[in-house]
Amino acid sequence: MSEILTFSVEDMVPERAAAFALQGIPVDVDVPDHVEALWGQAVELLTDLAEPRGLLAEVTQAEFAQVYAGDGLNEPETPVGDVFPQADHLALFAVTLGGRISQAITEHFASRDFALGYMLDSVASVAADRLAESAEARYCQTLTTTGRSSPSMGVLRYSPGYCGWHISGQRKLFEHLQPDRIGITLRASFLMDPLKSVSGVVIAGPRECHRVPTTYSFCSACQTYACRDRIQSLSDG
């Protein structure tokens, strides 16, 4: 299964609190009117300029093992390395907001309109993550409609560059998925172009397999433990 994904505005517009959090603004703080105005401008630019699209393609465990091995630079033990052998189904994905939104961010900074550039950058970052959430949800729905899901199944996405999966893993992922079909290419640094893009793997398996500990060698350097919220969502669902 390989599918080009299209998205609605609702799939990408971020929650205000999430965008503000990237700027260090707590959720319970009343912000000045000019900050609220910047938020409104950034969302308007996002909806006008973004060209959201995505790609989803199923892979076997053997195929993903080769993708995950990458250039051999992963940490010895990682969540992905522990979880994917327990998977029932796997799919590679890539999503993007398109190049126009990144260009707008660059132009605002170049013209020294730092406030709006910074707000737009935050809004676009959260929007790209929302597209990744949508891709995860689409795969979950596909598994349900094709009779391959179960009440005990948990579906979560993982990306190169996080939690011990080395960023160079992008190379093998791109070779297999070929997201240039939707306009995403890979830089020499392994960052994606357009920059506001997300790629990775969606792993579907027993919920328990995703409940990894926070005792990996790299966990002590983590500042957010954001994985906890996503793992908790499996219980909440």
C-alpha positions as CSV (number, residue, x, y, z in Angstrom):
1,M,0.0,0.0,0.0
2,S,1.3,3.4,-1.1
3,E,-0.9,6.5,-0.8
4,I,-0.6,10.2,-1.5
5,L,-2.2,12.1,1.3
6,T,-4.2,15.3,1.0
7,F,-5.1,17.5,4.0
8,S,-7.7,20.1,4.9
9,V,-7.0,23.3,6.8
10,E,-8.3,21.7,9.9
11,D,-5.7,19.0,9.6
12,M,-2.9,21.5,10.0
13,V,-3.9,24.7,11.9
14,P,-2.3,24.3,15.3
15,E,-3.6,24.9,18.8
16,R,-2.7,28.4,20.0
17,A,-1.2,27.0,23.2
18,A,1.1,24.6,21.3
19,A,2.5,27.4,19.1
20,F,2.9,29.8,22.1
21,A,4.7,27.0,24.1
22,L,7.4,27.0,21.4
23,Q,8.0,30.6,22.2
24,G,8.2,30.0,26.0
25,I,4.7,31.4,26.7
26,P,2.9,29.4,29.4
27,V,-0.6,28.4,28.7
28,D,-2.1,30.3,31.7
29,V,-0.5,33.6,30.8
30,D,-2.6,36.5,29.4
31,V,-0.6,37.8,26.4
32,P,-0.6,41.4,25.1
33,D,-2.9,42.3,22.3
34,H,0.0,42.7,19.8
35,V,1.0,39.1,20.5
36,E,-2.5,37.9,19.8
37,A,-2.4,39.9,16.6
38,L,0.8,38.2,15.6
39,W,-0.9,34.9,16.2
40,G,-3.8,35.8,14.0
41,Q,-1.5,37.0,11.2
42,A,0.6,33.9,11.4
43,V,-2.4,31.6,11.1
44,E,-3.7,33.6,8.2
45,L,-0.4,33.3,6.4
46,L,-0.3,29.6,7.1
47,T,-3.7,28.9,5.6
48,D,-2.9,31.1,2.6
49,L,0.5,29.8,1.8
50,A,0.7,26.2,3.0
51,E,0.4,23.4,0.4
52,P,0.0,20.4,2.7
53,R,0.5,17.0,1.3
54,G,1.9,13.6,2.4
55,L,2.9,10.1,1.5
56,L,2.3,6.9,3.3
57,A,3.7,3.5,2.3
58,E,3.5,0.1,4.1
59,V,6.7,-1.8,4.6
60,T,7.5,-5.3,6.0
61,Q,9.6,-5.8,9.1
62,A,12.5,-7.0,7.0
63,E,12.3,-3.9,4.8
64,F,12.1,-1.6,7.8
65,A,15.0,-3.3,9.5
66,Q,17.2,-2.2,6.5
67,V,15.8,1.3,6.6
68,Y,16.3,1.6,10.4
69,A,19.9,0.3,10.2
70,G,20.7,3.3,8.0
71,D,24.4,4.2,8.1
72,G,25.0,2.2,11.3
73,L,25.0,5.3,13.5
74,N,22.0,4.5,15.8
75,E,22.5,4.2,19.5
76,P,23.0,0.5,20.6
77,E,19.5,0.5,22.2
78,T,16.6,2.7,21.2
79,P,12.8,2.7,21.5
80,V,12.4,2.1,17.7
81,G,14.9,-0.8,17.8
82,D,13.0,-2.4,20.7
83,V,9.4,-1.7,19.4
84,F,9.5,-2.4,15.7
85,P,10.3,-6.2,16.0
86,Q,7.0,-6.5,17.9
87,A,5.0,-4.7,15.2
88,D,2.0,-6.2,13.4
89,H,2.1,-3.5,10.7
90,L,4.5,-0.7,9.7
91,A,4.3,2.3,7.3
92,L,6.8,4.9,6.3
93,F,5.5,8.4,6.0
94,A,6.5,12.0,5.0
95,V,4.4,15.1,5.2
96,T,5.1,18.7,4.3
97,L,3.6,22.2,4.4
98,G,5.3,23.0,1.1
99,G,8.0,25.5,0.2
100,R,6.0,28.8,0.2
101,I,5.6,28.9,4.0
102,S,9.3,28.4,4.6
103,Q,10.1,31.1,2.0
104,A,7.7,33.5,3.9
105,I,9.5,32.8,7.2
106,T,12.9,33.5,5.5
107,E,11.6,36.7,4.0
108,H,10.2,38.0,7.3
109,F,13.5,37.5,9.0
110,A,15.4,39.0,6.1
111,S,13.2,42.1,6.3
112,R,13.8,42.2,10.1
113,D,10.2,41.6,10.9
114,F,11.4,39.2,13.6
115,A,8.3,39.1,15.7
116,L,6.0,37.9,12.9
117,G,8.8,35.6,11.5
118,Y,9.3,34.0,14.8
119,M,5.5,33.5,15.3
120,L,5.1,32.1,11.8
121,D,8.0,29.7,12.4
122,S,6.4,28.4,15.6
123,V,3.0,28.1,14.0
124,A,4.4,26.2,11.0
125,S,6.4,23.9,13.2
126,V,3.4,22.8,15.1
127,A,1.3,22.6,11.9
128,A,3.9,20.2,10.4
129,D,3.6,18.0,13.5
130,R,-0.2,18.1,13.1
131,L,0.2,16.7,9.6
132,A,2.3,13.9,11.0
133,E,-0.4,13.2,13.5
134,S,-2.9,13.1,10.7
135,A,-0.8,10.7,8.7
136,E,-0.6,8.4,11.8
137,A,-4.4,8.7,12.2
138,R,-4.9,7.9,8.5
139,Y,-2.9,4.7,8.8
140,C,-4.8,3.7,11.9
141,Q,-8.0,4.2,10.0
142,T,-6.7,2.1,7.1
143,L,-5.9,-0.7,9.4
144,T,-9.4,-0.5,10.9
145,T,-11.2,-0.4,7.6
146,T,-9.2,-3.3,6.2
147,G,-9.9,-5.5,9.3
148,R,-6.3,-5.5,10.4
149,S,-6.7,-3.6,13.7
150,S,-7.8,-4.8,17.1
151,P,-8.8,-3.1,20.4
152,S,-5.4,-4.0,21.9
153,M,-3.4,-2.3,19.1
154,G,-1.4,0.9,19.6
155,V,-0.3,3.0,16.7
156,L,2.5,5.6,17.1
157,R,5.0,7.3,14.8
158,Y,8.7,7.7,15.3
159,S,11.2,9.9,13.4
160,P,14.9,9.9,12.6
161,G,16.8,12.3,14.7
162,Y,15.0,11.5,17.9
163,C,15.5,9.0,20.8
164,G,18.7,7.4,19.4
165,W,17.5,6.9,15.8
166,H,20.3,8.8,14.1
167,I,19.3,11.6,11.7
168,S,21.3,9.9,8.9
169,G,18.5,7.3,8.9
170,Q,16.7,9.7,6.6
171,R,18.9,8.5,3.7
172,K,17.5,4.9,3.7
173,L,14.0,6.2,4.5
174,F,14.1,8.5,1.5
175,E,15.5,5.8,-0.7
176,H,12.6,3.5,0.1
177,L,9.7,6.0,0.4
178,Q,10.8,8.4,-2.4
179,P,9.1,11.5,-1.0
180,D,10.4,13.6,-3.9
181,R,7.1,12.5,-5.4
182,I,5.4,15.1,-3.2
183,G,8.2,17.6,-3.5
184,I,10.4,16.7,-0.4
185,T,14.1,16.3,-0.9
186,L,17.0,15.6,1.4
187,R,19.8,18.0,2.1
188,A,23.4,16.9,2.7
189,S,22.8,17.6,6.4
190,F,19.8,15.2,6.3
191,L,17.4,18.0,7.0
192,M,14.4,18.1,4.6
193,D,13.6,20.6,2.0
194,P,11.0,22.2,2.4
195,L,12.1,22.6,6.0
196,K,8.6,22.3,7.5
197,S,8.3,18.6,6.8
198,V,8.2,15.5,9.0
199,S,9.1,11.9,8.1
200,G,9.3,8.7,9.9
201,V,7.6,5.3,10.5
202,V,4.2,4.5,11.9
203,I,4.4,1.4,14.0
204,A,1.2,-0.6,14.8
205,G,1.5,-3.3,17.4
206,P,0.3,-4.3,20.9
207,R,-0.1,-1.1,23.0
208,E,2.4,-2.5,25.6
209,C,5.2,-2.6,23.1
210,H,5.2,1.3,22.9
211,R,5.4,1.7,26.6
212,V,9.2,2.1,26.7
213,P,11.1,3.2,29.7
214,T,13.0,6.5,30.1
215,T,16.3,4.7,31.0
216,Y,18.0,4.7,27.6
217,S,21.4,6.3,27.6
218,F,20.1,9.5,25.8
219,C,17.0,10.0,28.0
220,S,18.9,11.9,30.7
221,A,19.7,14.6,28.2
222,C,16.0,15.0,27.2
223,Q,14.4,18.4,28.1
224,T,10.7,17.6,27.5
225,Y,10.0,13.8,27.7
226,A,7.3,14.6,25.1
227,C,7.1,10.9,24.3
228,R,5.3,10.4,27.6
229,D,2.3,12.3,26.3
230,R,2.1,10.3,23.1
231,I,2.4,7.0,25.0
232,Q,-0.2,8.1,27.5
233,S,-2.6,8.8,24.6
234,L,-2.6,5.1,23.9
235,S,-4.2,4.5,27.3
236,D,-6.5,7.5,27.0
237,G,-7.8,6.1,23.6
